Amino acid sequence: MKTAIYIFILLAVFGLLGPLILKGLGLTIPALQLAGGLIVGAAGFGMINPKTEHEKNIKSKHEGRQDISFSPMALPMLAGPGAIGAVIALGAHNGSVETLIGLTLGYFLLALLTGVLLYFATPLFDKLKPGAIDALTRIMGFLILAIGTQIFIGGLHDWLIHVGALH
């Protein structure tokens, strides 16, 4: 449940302050979508391919830690750069008070659902064999790669409209 709380805080803060961050840095929504698509795609690609020795060493450094609810669970895994980019874009498209309240409620419900799923996932995970976990990881990686590609395509489309190449 701590992970769910952290997810809500991260999404709500970036959802509310993100448009100000974009404006302050001079970034456009298409740039955010392109970068987010690359990050989400890279995460999916990493799930499809076996881990390198360097990544295994990094993972082993974190295994002895007791509380992983913020890092790496909430950030960067579940409310990472892709999710943060998405909530910034949502907040920037329509910044009315009603919309921001609705989006924040949505972030809360998403975090709550994630907490419930994480709670029940552990017993299921313990029953799966390593081969099944590996297969599910690769399938999910492929789907995440497709999501990242779609985000990138959307950003490219919006950028082409922004520069006048498309109507």
N, C-alpha and C positions, 0 to 999 in steps of 0.2 A: 504493500500500500504506500510505502514511502516513495517508491519509484513513481507511482501514480500522482502523488502530490507534487513531486519535482516536475513531472511532465506538464501538469496543469500550470504551475508557476512559470516555467519556461515559455510555453505557448502563449499564455495570457500576456506576459510582459512583452514578448516580441510582437505579438499581435497588436498590442496597444501602442507600443513605442516604435515599432518597425517602420511605419511610414515617415516618422521624424528622422530615423536613422538613414533611410533611403535619401530623403531630401538633403540631409546634412552631408552625406557622402557624394551627392550628385549622381546617384545610381538610378537606373530605370527598371521598371518591372521586367521587361524582356531580358536585361542583363542578369537580374536575379533568377529568372526562370532558366536561362542557359546555364548559369553556374550551378543551380540546384539540380538540374537534370544531369549534369556531369557527375556531381557528388553522389546522387542516388544511384546512377548507373554504375559508378565505380564500386559502390558498396555491393550491388547485386553481382557484378562481375567477380568481386572478391569471394562471394559465397559460392559461385559456380566452380572456381578454380581452387585446387588444394592450397593450403596455407604454406607460405614460405618459412624457412627456418627463422628468419628475423621476426615474423609475426608470432611464431610459437614462443620465442623468447620473451616478447612483450607480454603475451598472454600469461606466461608462467610467472611473471613479476606481479601480476594482479591477482593470481589465484589465492595467495595467502591473506589477502585483505578480507576483513569481516563484512564490511558494509559496501556493497556494490550498487546500492539503490540509486545514487546520483551518477557516479561514473564507474563503469561504462554503461549502465542500464539506461538511465534517463537521457544522459548526454554522453556520447554521441549516438547511441543505438536507436532509441525510440523517439526522442525529440531532438534529433540532430540537425545538421545543416539543411537537409531537404525539407524537413517539417517546419523549421524556423523560416526558411525562404517562402514556403507555402503560406504560412500565417501572416507574414509581412505583406505578401502580395494580396491576400484577402483583405487585410485592413486598409491597404493603400487604394484598392479599387473603389471602395465606398466607405468613407470615414464617418458616416452619420452615427449619432449616439445609439440609435436603435440597432443598427447593424453591428456595432462594436459590442453591445450587450449580448446580442444573439450569438455572435462568434465566440465570445467568452464563455457563454453557457455551453456552446458546442465543444469547446476545449475541455470544459469540466466533465461533460458526459463522456468524451473520448478518453480522458484520463481515468475516469471511474471504470469504464469498460475494460481498459487495458489492465488496471489493477486486478479486476475480477478474473480476467483471462490468465494473468500471470499467477494468480493464486492457485487456479485449478490446473495450470500447465505442468507444474512440478510433478505431481503424481503420475500424469500421463507420460511425461518425459522419462521418468524412472522406469516405466514399463517397456519403452521402446529399445530395440537393439541398436548398436552403433551403426549398422548398415542402413537401417530405416531412418535414423536421424540424419545420416549423410545424404541419403536420397532426398529427404524432405528439405534439407538445407539447400541443395542444388536446385530443386524445383522452385523454392521460394526465391532463391537468388536470380533465377531466370525471370520470374515475374517482376521482381524488383528492378532488374535491368530494363525490362520493357517499360515499367512505369517511369524510370529515369529518362529513357529515350523519348517517351511521350511528353514529359515535361520539357525536355530540350526542344523537341519539334514545336511545341506551343510557343516557347520563347523565341525560336527562330522565326516562326510565322509572325508573331507580334513585332519583332524587330524589323522584319521586312516591311510590314505595314508602317511602322514608325519612320523608317527612312524613305518611304514612298515607293518602294519597289513593288508592292502589292496594293490593291485597292480594296 
